[in-house]
């Protein structure tokens, strides 16, 4: 009798859920505090984290080339060299485009100093007509100086030389990442039997990043061709250059076209007056708002599983943390954070419903969790079949 009583007591004790060690409110507060500390640490290390994330995205983008070459039984050294050449070509291309854009802009602006003065005179006359005092007008005119704008652009251009250390760090990092990329697939395959959730999350991050880059590149190319054609038709100087700039800024979700609009709109104002500037703004808005703000977010949300609101907030957040490079890498960084903080934890994947574009939680993870569970046991997210809906299983009857 005593043994049977002890078994029943033990079963009853096992049926009682163990209370959490810390109250849920305290856990939330501690988690929020830890997040703030981590984000501030990332901001202080932005000079290093930005190039690291850029190098990671470039290597992930070109890794399918390496996998295809290895599948064709080509030598490993050849695939590694090909990947390195590709990532270096992409990086050098981006740097050249940015430098040329700034240099041409700084060269063209001083040629329109007389036109700028005429526009300022027209603006001051309009302000005086509406009753604005002469002192206030003089203050506004003193703040608007085309020479100062050109000087700022020239300063930014000359400051690129001070980034030689960062560029060298990025090139070295790309070299080592390119070497490690050859064996990364085998490492993930070795981790999969031990931690299938981690392996699946890393694979989802890589595939999502590549799909995002493909979709953004396609829509960016469409916008670049249309923008260049419209600017050439309007008569804005350097239309092809501003089309290339719109292609790059297309990788900045939601607000990228505004960054690419400023130089051609300013040149339109100086070259043809307010009417030409308004024509540029209307044409850019008609093209880029429809494509980048209405059509493209739908496709991006479908391929990466993020809602439009999340992509907008992610752009603002990563730009604040890492600067302009953070805005350019906002979606890949968000996918990486999602993979490391949400997708690897079966208990946190319900957040995918809130941040996703279609409200799905991610079906492929059910198979991953089922494979990770020992034989004869249920998935971590699946209750036992004989368990009641609102409580633990009853103790066995005597």
C-alpha positions in Angstrom: 0.0 0.0 0.0 2.7 2.4 0.9 4.5 1.9 -2.5 1.2 2.5 -4.4 0.5 5.6 -2.4 3.9 7.0 -3.1 3.4 6.3 -6.9 0.0 8.2 -6.8 1.6 11.1 -4.9 4.4 11.3 -7.4 2.0 11.2 -10.4 -0.1 14.0 -8.8 3.0 16.1 -8.2 4.2 15.6 -11.8 0.8 16.7 -13.0 1.1 20.1 -11.3 2.8 22.6 -13.6 6.0 24.1 -12.2 5.7 27.8 -11.6 8.2 30.1 -13.5 11.3 31.1 -11.7 10.7 34.8 -12.5 7.4 36.6 -13.1 6.6 37.2 -16.7 6.6 41.0 -16.3 10.1 40.9 -14.9 11.2 38.7 -17.8 9.8 41.3 -20.2 11.5 44.2 -18.4 14.9 42.4 -18.3 14.6 41.4 -22.0 13.8 45.0 -23.0 16.8 46.3 -20.9 19.1 43.7 -22.5 17.8 44.7 -26.0 18.6 48.4 -25.3 22.1 47.5 -24.2 22.7 45.3 -27.2 21.4 47.9 -29.6 23.6 50.6 -28.1 26.6 48.3 -28.3 25.8 47.7 -32.0 25.7 51.5 -32.6 29.1 51.9 -31.0 30.5 49.2 -33.2 28.7 50.3 -36.4 32.1 51.0 -38.1 32.8 47.3 -37.9 29.4 45.7 -38.0 28.3 47.5 -41.2 31.2 46.1 -43.3 30.7 42.7 -41.7 27.0 42.5 -42.7 27.8 43.9 -46.1 30.4 41.2 -46.7 28.0 38.5 -45.4 25.3 39.7 -47.8 27.6 39.7 -50.8 28.9 36.2 -50.0 25.4 34.9 -49.5 24.3 36.5 -52.8 27.0 34.8 -54.9 27.2 31.4 -53.0 24.8 29.7 -55.5 27.5 30.1 -58.2 29.9 28.2 -55.9 27.4 25.5 -55.2 26.6 25.1 -58.9 30.3 24.8 -59.8 30.9 22.2 -57.0 27.8 20.2 -58.3 29.5 20.0 -61.7 32.6 18.4 -60.0 34.8 21.5 -60.7 37.8 22.0 -58.5 37.2 23.6 -55.1 39.9 26.2 -55.6 38.3 27.3 -58.9 34.9 27.9 -57.2 36.5 29.8 -54.4 38.4 32.1 -56.7 35.2 32.6 -58.7 33.3 33.7 -55.6 36.0 36.0 -54.5 36.2 37.7 -58.0 32.4 38.1 -58.0 32.2 39.7 -54.6 35.1 42.0 -55.4 33.6 43.0 -58.7 30.2 43.8 -57.0 31.9 45.9 -54.3 34.2 47.8 -56.7 31.2 48.5 -58.9 29.2 50.0 -56.0 32.2 52.2 -54.9 32.9 53.4 -58.5 29.2 54.3 -59.0 29.0 56.2 -55.8 32.2 58.1 -56.4 31.4 58.9 -60.0 27.9 60.1 -59.0 29.3 62.5 -56.3 32.1 63.7 -58.6 29.8 64.5 -61.5 27.3 66.1 -59.3 30.0 68.3 -57.7 31.3 69.2 -61.2 27.9 70.1 -62.7 26.5 72.2 -59.8 28.9 75.2 -60.1 27.9 75.6 -63.8 24.4 76.6 -62.6 25.4 79.4 -60.2 23.7 82.1 -62.3 20.5 80.0 -62.7 20.6 79.4 -58.9 20.9 83.1 -58.3 17.9 83.8 -60.5 15.8 81.2 -58.7 16.7 82.8 -55.3 15.8 86.2 -56.6 12.4 84.9 -57.8 11.8 83.2 -54.4 12.7 86.4 -52.4 10.4 88.5 -54.6 7.6 86.0 -53.9 8.2 86.0 -50.2 8.3 89.8 -50.1 5.0 89.8 -52.0 3.4 87.7 -49.3 4.6 90.0 -46.5 7.8 88.3 -45.3 10.3 90.8 -43.8 13.5 91.6 -45.5 15.6 90.5 -42.5 14.0 87.0 -42.6 14.5 86.9 -46.4 18.2 87.7 -46.0 18.5 85.0 -43.4 17.0 82.5 -45.7 19.2 83.5 -48.7 22.3 83.3 -46.5 21.5 79.7 -45.7 20.9 78.7 -49.3 24.2 78.9 -51.2 24.9 76.6 -54.2 28.6 77.0 -53.6 28.1 75.6 -50.1 26.2 72.7 -51.5 29.0 71.9 -54.0 31.5 72.3 -51.2 29.7 69.8 -49.0 29.6 67.3 -51.9 33.3 67.9 -52.5 34.0 67.4 -48.8 32.1 64.1 -48.8 34.0 63.1 -51.9 37.4 63.9 -50.4 36.5 62.1 -47.2 36.2 58.9 -49.1 40.0 58.7 -49.0 39.8 58.5 -45.2 37.8 55.3 -45.5 40.8 53.4 -46.9 41.2 51.5 -43.6 37.5 50.4 -43.6 37.7 49.4 -47.3 40.9 47.4 -46.6 39.1 45.7 -43.7 36.1 44.9 -45.9 38.3 43.5 -48.7 40.1 41.3 -46.2 36.9 40.2 -44.6 35.4 39.3 -48.0 38.5 37.2 -48.7 38.2 35.2 -45.6 34.5 34.8 -45.9 34.9 33.7 -49.4 37.3 31.0 -48.3 35.0 29.8 -45.5 32.0 29.8 -47.8 33.4 26.6 -49.5 32.8 24.5 -46.5 29.8 26.3 -44.9 27.2 24.0 -46.6 28.9 20.9 -45.2 28.9 22.5 -41.7 25.2 23.3 -41.8 24.5 19.7 -43.1 26.5 18.4 -40.1 24.6 20.6 -37.7 21.2 19.6 -39.1 20.8 16.2 -37.4 21.8 17.8 -34.0 19.9 21.1 -34.3 17.5 21.0 -37.3 15.8 24.2 -36.3 19.1 26.1 -36.4 20.1 24.6 -39.8 16.6 25.4 -41.2 16.7 29.0 -39.9 20.1 29.6 -41.5 19.0 28.2 -44.7 15.8 30.3 -44.7 17.9 33.4 -44.0 20.2 32.7 -47.0 17.5 31.8 -49.4 15.3 34.8 -48.3 18.2 37.2 -48.7 18.9 35.9 -52.2 15.2 36.1 -53.2 15.0 39.6 -51.9 18.1 40.7 -53.8 16.7 39.2 -57.0 13.3 40.9 -56.6 14.9 44.2 -55.7 17.3 44.0 -58.6 14.6 43.3 -61.1 12.4 46.2 -59.9 15.4 48.4 -59.6 16.4 47.8 -63.2 12.9 48.6 -64.3 12.9 51.9 -62.4 16.3 52.8 -63.6 15.4 52.3 -67.3 12.2 54.3 -66.9 13.8 57.1 -64.9 16.7 57.5 -67.3 14.3 57.6 -70.3 12.0 60.2 -68.6 14.9 62.4 -67.5 16.4 62.3 -71.0 13.0 63.2 -72.5 12.7 66.1 -70.0 16.2 67.3 -70.7 17.8 66.9 -67.2 21.6 66.6 -67.3 23.2 63.2 -66.7 20.1 61.1 -67.0 21.9 57.7 -67.2 23.9 58.5 -64.0 20.7 59.3 -62.1 19.1 56.1 -63.4 22.0 54.1 -62.0 21.6 56.0 -58.7 17.9 55.1 -58.6 18.9 51.4 -59.1 21.1 51.5 -56.1 18.6 53.4 -53.9 15.9 50.8 -54.8 17.5 48.5 -52.3 16.4 50.9 -49.5 12.8 49.9 -48.9 9.9 52.4 -49.1 12.0 55.6 -49.0 14.9 54.9 -51.4 13.3 56.7 -54.3 13.3 59.9 -52.3 17.1 59.8 -52.0 17.5 59.1 -55.7 15.0 61.9 -56.6 16.9 64.8 -54.9 19.8 65.2 -57.4 17.8 65.2 -60.7 15.1 67.4 -59.2 17.7 69.9 -58.1 19.3 69.9 -61.5 15.9 70.2 -63.1 15.2 73.3 -61.1 18.6 74.9 -62.0 18.4 73.8 -65.7 14.8 74.6 -66.6 13.2 76.3 -63.6 10.4 75.3 -61.3 8.3 73.7 -64.1 11.0 71.3 -65.0 11.6 70.4 -61.4 7.9 69.7 -60.9 7.9 67.6 -64.0 10.8 65.5 -62.7 9.1 65.1 -59.3 5.8 64.1 -60.9 7.5 61.6 -63.3 9.6 60.1 -60.5 6.6 59.8 -58.2 4.5 58.2 -60.9 7.1 55.6 -61.7 8.7 54.9 -58.4 5.7 55.2 -56.0 3.7 52.8 -58.2 6.6 50.3 -58.6 8.5 50.7 -55.3 5.7 51.5 -52.9 2.7 49.6 -54.3 3.9 46.7 -56.4 7.4 45.9 -55.1 6.6 45.6 -51.3 4.0 43.0 -52.1 6.6 40.8 -53.9 9.2 41.5 -51.3 6.8 40.6 -48.5 5.9 37.3 -50.2 9.5 36.3 -50.8 10.9 37.3 -47.3 7.8 36.8 -45.1 7.8 40.4 -43.8 4.9 42.9 -43.8 5.2 46.3 -45.4 5.0 48.0 -42.0 7.8 45.8 -40.6 10.1 46.6 -43.6 9.5 50.3 -43.2 10.3 50.2 -39.4 13.3 47.9 -40.1 14.7 50.5 -42.5 14.4 53.3 -40.0 15.8 51.1 -37.2 18.9 49.8 -39.0 19.6 53.3 -40.5 19.6 54.6 -36.9 21.8 51.8 -35.7 24.3 51.4 -38.5 23.9 54.6 -40.6 23.2 54.7 -44.4 24.7 51.2 -44.8 22.1 50.0 -42.3 19.3 51.4 -44.5 20.7 49.6 -47.5 21.0 46.3 -45.7 17.8 46.6 -43.7 15.9 43.6 -45.1 18.9 41.1 -44.9 19.6 42.3 -41.4 16.0 41.8 -40.4 16.0 38.3 -41.9 19.2 37.5 -40.0 17.7 38.8 -36.7 14.5 36.8 -37.4 16.4 33.6 -38.1 18.5 33.9 -34.9 15.8 35.1 -32.5 12.6 33.7 -33.8 13.0 30.8 -36.2 15.4 28.8 -34.1 13.0 28.7 -31.2 9.8 26.7 -31.7 8.2 28.7 -28.8 8.8 32.0 -30.5 7.6 31.2 -34.0 4.2 32.5 -33.3 5.7 36.0 -33.9 5.9 35.1 -37.6 2.1 35.5 -37.6 2.4 39.1 -36.4 5.3 40.3 -38.6 4.6 38.2 -41.7 3.0 39.4 -44.9 0.3 36.7 -45.1 -0.1 35.8 -41.4 1.4 32.3 -41.8 3.6 30.8 -39.1 5.9 28.9 -41.5 4.7 25.4 -42.4 8.2 23.9 -43.1 9.1 24.2 -39.4 6.5 21.6 -38.5 8.5 18.9 -40.4 11.7 20.2 -38.8 10.3 20.0 -35.3 8.9 16.5 -35.9 12.3 15.3 -37.2 14.0 16.8 -34.2 11.7 15.1 -31.7 12.8 11.7 -30.4 10.9 8.7 -31.8 7.6 8.1 -30.1 7.3 11.7 -28.8 5.4 14.7 -30.1 6.7 17.9 -31.7 7.5 20.7 -29.2 4.5 22.7 -30.4 2.1 19.7 -30.5 0.3 18.6 -27.3 -0.2 14.9 -26.6 -3.2 13.3 -28.3 -4.7 12.1 -25.0 -4.2 15.4 -23.2 -7.3 17.4 -22.4 -7.7 20.8 -24.1 -7.5 22.8 -20.9 -5.2 21.0 -18.5 -2.6 18.3 -17.9 -3.3 14.6 -18.3 -5.0 13.0 -15.3 -3.1 10.7 -13.0 -3.5 7.0 -13.8 -6.3 5.3 -11.9 -5.5 2.8 -9.2 
